[in-house]
Structures are given as structure tokens and as C-alpha cells.
Amino acid sequence: MSDVSGELVFRRGKEVGKAVYQNRALSKDGISERLFAFLFSGLVYPQIWEDPDVDMEAMQLGAGHRVVTIASGGCNILAYLTRSPARIDAVDLNTAHVALNRMKLEAVRHLPSQGDLFRFFGAAGTSHNSEAYDRFIAPHLDPVSRHYWERRNWRGRRRIAVFDRNFYQTGLLGLFIAMGHRVAKLFGVDPAGIMQAENIGEQRRFFDEELAPVFDKKLLRWATSRKASLFGLGIPPAQYDSLITSGDGSMASVLKARLEKLACDFPLKNNYFAWQAFARRYPEPGEAALPAYLEQSNYQTIRGNIDRVAIHHANLIKFLAGKDAGSVDRFVLLDAQDWMTDDLLNDLWTEITRTASVGARVIFRTAAEPSLLPGRVSNSLLDQWHYETEASREFSARDRSAIYGGFHLYVKRAA
């Protein structure tokens, strides 16, 4: 019999650590990296914070495409199914994200209706979601994922019980947003107040008058100058160093600029990322836009395509090394390269270039604005790709999540 608990834990933090560690264990930076790896081995992203609508347009995703993506919270994977690609291989080192994605697939397959799917993943305070899990989802889950969701905490509650309350207030990201609300309220500001705005002008006014001044407070500037303060955003120490270069030298100014985009650049009715950040929930159906996989109009297409997805608990470079040459049409790297050393970047792009079909597209995001590949990935690899400069700039501006400094699109050249 396999050791289910051992497989699930995967030596907690070990595989994440391989991707993060760049310094000696007992150095200041090394200690910070190991703390991040430990925290990142649990649930980080209850939802993904990359805009799948932008992804699909940038990829020109369509029927027949073969996609390899990092899984994260999985909203992107289900959104991609609306375009009916031939196959999606979703890869992640984080066991919690793997368990979440596998549960999402079984929920789409086996929950009785679209309304049940929305109540499970879209609504807050649905107290019978754990019962729906037991009846419709759990019998179809793999043992490792089932063990994850049914494991009990120190209070005796199963993990799946978080769906009876508000799943999106959990995980490192959910806790980080909650802390942001508490800090704002400490200074007399309720971020949820922006939800009363009826247009972008009122959103701008609320940001300028209420939210922006908080970032000038000495306490917040001091707190955000510590790398560990952004672990809740899933930002490792190396990415912190990259992120801070896009501001005036202070992390508070960077966070202020990113929050300004989230608050002011898109109408609230079109931006469910803003709803999660400020209202701490998704809108109700008809109230505002929802993630693609929760929109009723996409339900039948996604359910019909659900068997085209496979979730892999694996290292992305090793996973690609096992695929045939020319067998992938679209690659979605999220922000994973911000974590990588030059050697890892070259290993990754060696496998991407080998497995990419002619015309294949690679998309990724970076904490800072520029692409991180020039000067770090060998010219012999990059010369086989065309960087879409103007399109990358445009897609970056349209990314509703507003967290990242840059969105980047590379297209494989013909031989």
C-alpha cells in the first residue's frame, strides 16, 4: 500500500525549496527563503491572480491547441476550456494547489448543476458545501487529494469545511488581504467602501482620498520594507528584489501603484479581482462579472471539455523533459520565472524550445515591468523566439488583477 500521507506532504516544502533556495541556509537571505518555502508548501492561492481573459486572447487559444500551464488556483485552467483546446497539462509543486485543482475537476464533473458549482466555489456562507463534497465529489477524488481535504485541524474540523464559510478568505493570499483590511481600518479606512462607487470617477476619488494616504504612513512603509511582509502574496525574496525596482525604491510605493490600478483602471462591474480584494467575495450572478468557469453561459462547454485536463504534481522543467519534441502549442508560466536562477531559466527555455511547435506561444508575468529573459537566457535560445513588444504592453495594461508589473508574450519562429 502506498503511503498516502507521505505522498501528500511530499516532504513539506522540499520541492518548493528547490525552486526558491539561492543562498546559504544560515545567511539572512537563506533563512528568509526557507521561511517562504515552508509557508508556500500550504495553500497560497484560493483563486488565481492572473487574468484568464487576457491569457486566452494573448495565446489566441483555440480548438486543437495543446497547453502546458502552471496550475496555481485553477481558475485559469477551467477558463481555458471555454476555447476547447485539445489538452491541458497543469503542473504544480504545491500539494495544496494540486488537491484544489483535482477537486475542481471532480466538482465540475459530478455536482448536479451549474447552480451547485457556483454555490460551492462562488458564494460565501453556503453551510452545506461540505455535505455536497461528501456526497458528490469525495467518492471520485484520488486518495491523496481526498486525504488533503478531509484532514482535520487542531479544532477537529476538516479542511473541506472552509467551503462552508468563505474559502477565499483562507490561504496565504486570503490572510494577506485580510491583514491589509485590518491595517487600513487601523488608520480609519474601510477598503470595502469603494464598492459603493457607481463609476470609475468615484472609484478614483475613493482611492485618492481614502486608500492612497495609508501608504504614506510610517508604520506601513516600515512593515512593507521587510521581505516577509509580502510572503502572503506568494512573493519569494528574489521576486521582492525584482518588484522593488519598479517603484521609487520603497515597497509601499510599488504596492500603492498596483492597488491604484486595481481600484481605478477598470469598472467594478467588470473586475471580479477587485471584488475579492475590496468586498472579500465574488459578486452574485447578474451583479457583476464572474470568473469564466462560474458564468452560467460557459458551464456546458467546460463540463463537456473537462476530461481534456490532467493535473500533475511535478517540476515543470522535468515534466517538459518527458514530452515529445514539438508537442506543445501554448505555455503559461505565470510568474514562476521570477523565482529562478539563470541556470534554471536556461534549462526551462531549453525544454520549452524543444517541445514547442512552430508558432507556439509562451505567456508569463513578471513583478517588474521588463521581460527578465534578455541577458539571462542564452541568445541561441531566445533567437528562436519573437518577443511581441507592443502586444505585451497592451495585455499588461488590460490585466485586471493588477498585481504584476509586466505581461510578456513570445512566439516561436519558423525554423
Long-range contacts (C-beta under 8 A, 24 or more apart in sequence): 2-143, 4-143, 4-144, 4-147, 5-147, 7-144, 8-95, 8-99, 8-144, 8-147, 8-148, 9-95, 10-95, 10-313, 12-38, 12-41, 13-37, 13-38, 13-40, 13-41, 15-93, 15-315, 16-40, 16-41, 16-93, 16-94, 18-315, 19-93, 19-315, 19-336, 19-339, 19-340, 19-344, 20-236, 20-237, 20-238, 20-339, 22-238, 22-341, 29-237, 32-227, 32-228, 32-237, 33-236, 33-237, 33-238, 35-228, 35-231, 36-228, 36-231, 36-236, 36-237, 39-172, 39-231, 40-94, 40-172, 40-231, 40-234, 40-236, 41-94, 41-95, 41-96, 42-96, 42-171, 42-172, 43-94, 43-96, 43-97, 43-100, 43-170, 43-171, 43-172, 44-94, 44-96, 44-97, 44-171, 44-172, 44-173, 44-234, 45-72, 45-73, 45-97, 45-171, 45-172, 45-173, 45-234, 46-73, 46-100, 46-167, 46-168, 46-170, 46-171, 46-173, 46-174, 47-73, 47-75, 47-168, 47-173, 47-276, 47-291, 48-72, 48-73, 48-74, 48-75, 48-76, 48-334, 49-73, 49-173, 49-273, 49-401, 49-403, 50-76, 50-334, 50-335, 50-365, 50-399, 50-401, 50-404, 51-273, 51-398, 51-399, 51-400, 51-401, 52-76, 52-79, 52-80, 52-291, 52-292, 53-79, 53-292, 53-400, 54-395, 54-398, 54-399, 54-400, 54-407, 55-79, 55-80, 55-332, 55-363, 56-80, 56-82, 56-83, 57-395, 58-361, 58-363, 58-391, 58-395, 58-407, 58-409, 59-330, 59-332, 59-361, 59-363, 60-361, 61-85, 61-330, 64-329, 65-329, 65-330, 66-327, 66-328, 66-329, 66-330, 66-357, 67-328, 67-329, 67-330, 67-331, 67-332, 68-316, 68-319, 68-320, 68-323, 68-328, 68-330, 68-331, 68-332, 68-355, 69-330, 69-331, 69-332, 69-334, 70-316, 70-332, 70-333, 70-334, 70-336, 71-97, 71-98, 71-101, 71-311, 72-97, 72-334, 73-97, 73-100, 73-101, 74-100, 74-101, 74-104, 75-291, 75-292, 75-293, 76-332, 77-101, 77-104, 77-309, 78-104, 78-108, 78-291, 78-292, 78-293, 78-302, 79-291, 79-292, 79-293, 81-293, 81-301, 81-302, 81-305, 81-306, 81-308, 81-309, 82-292, 82-298, 82-301, 82-302, 84-301, 84-305, 85-305, 85-308, 85-330, 86-308, 87-308, 87-309, 87-310, 88-308, 88-309, 88-310, 89-310, 89-312, 89-319, 90-309, 90-310, 90-311, 90-312, 91-312, 91-314, 91-315, 91-316, 91-319, 92-311, 92-312, 92-313, 92-314, 93-313, 93-314, 93-315, 95-144, 95-148, 95-313, 96-148, 96-171, 98-144, 98-145, 98-311, 98-312, 98-313, 99-144, 99-145, 99-148, 99-149, 101-311, 102-141, 102-142, 102-145, 102-311, 103-133, 103-137, 103-141, 103-145, 103-149, 105-306, 105-309, 105-311, 106-137, 106-140, 106-141, 107-136, 107-137, 108-293, 108-302, 108-303, 108-306, 109-140, 109-303, 109-306, 110-136, 110-137, 110-140, 111-136, 111-137, 112-136, 114-296, 114-299, 117-293, 117-294, 117-299, 118-285, 118-290, 118-294, 118-296, 120-163, 121-163, 121-167, 121-293, 121-294, 122-282, 122-290, 122-291, 122-294, 123-282, 123-284, 124-165, 124-166, 124-168, 124-280, 124-281, 124-282, 125-164, 125-165, 125-166, 126-163, 126-164, 127-164, 128-164, 129-160, 129-163, 129-164, 130-158, 130-160, 130-161, 130-163, 130-164, 133-160, 133-163, 166-280, 166-281, 168-276, 168-280, 168-281, 168-282, 169-280, 172-231, 172-232, 172-233, 172-234, 173-232, 173-233, 173-234, 175-232, 176-230, 176-232, 176-233, 177-232, 177-276, 177-277, 177-280, 178-280, 179-232, 181-280, 183-214, 183-220, 183-223, 184-211, 184-214, 187-213, 187-214, 187-217, 189-214, 191-277, 191-278, 192-278, 192-279, 192-280, 194-263, 194-268, 194-274, 194-278, 195-268, 195-275, 195-278, 195-279, 197-268, 199-267, 200-264, 200-265, 200-266, 200-267, 203-263, 203-264, 203-267, 203-268, 204-263, 204-264, 206-263, 207-259, 207-260, 207-263, 207-264, 211-259, 211-263, 212-256, 212-260, 215-252, 215-253, 215-255, 215-256, 215-259, 216-252, 220-252, 221-250, 221-252, 224-250, 224-251, 224-252, 224-255, 225-250, 225-251, 225-252, 233-403, 235-367, 236-338, 236-339, 238-338, 238-339, 239-335, 239-338, 239-339, 239-367, 240-367, 242-338, 242-366, 242-367, 242-368, 242-372, 243-367, 243-368, 243-405, 245-368, 246-367, 246-368, 246-369, 246-405, 258-402, 258-403, 259-402, 261-402, 262-400, 262-401, 262-402, 262-403, 265-397, 265-402, 266-400, 270-400, 271-400, 272-400, 273-400, 273-401, 273-402, 274-400, 316-348, 317-344, 317-347, 317-348, 317-351, 320-348, 320-351, 320-352, 320-354, 320-355, 321-351, 323-355, 324-355, 325-354, 325-355, 326-355, 326-356, 326-357, 326-358, 327-355, 327-357, 328-352, 328-355, 328-356, 328-357, 328-360, 329-356, 329-357, 329-359, 329-360, 329-361, 330-360, 330-361, 330-362, 330-363, 331-356, 331-360, 331-361, 331-362, 331-363, 332-363, 332-364, 333-362, 333-363, 333-364, 334-364, 334-365, 335-364, 335-365, 335-366, 335-367, 335-404, 336-364, 337-364, 337-366, 337-372, 337-373, 338-366, 338-367, 338-372, 342-376, 342-377, 345-372, 345-373, 345-376, 345-377, 346-376, 346-377, 346-378, 346-381, 349-373, 349-377, 349-381, 349-382, 350-381, 353-381, 353-384, 353-385, 353-412, 356-412, 357-412, 358-412, 358-413, 358-414, 358-415, 359-411, 359-412, 359-414, 360-411, 360-412, 361-409, 361-410, 361-411, 361-412, 362-409, 362-410, 362-411, 362-412, 363-407, 363-408, 363-409, 363-410, 364-407, 364-408, 365-399, 365-404, 365-406, 365-407, 365-408, 366-404, 366-405, 366-406, 366-408, 367-404, 367-405, 368-405, 368-406, 369-396, 369-405, 369-406, 370-406, 371-406, 371-408, 373-410, 384-412, 384-413, 385-410, 385-411, 385-412, 385-413, 386-410, 386-411, 386-413
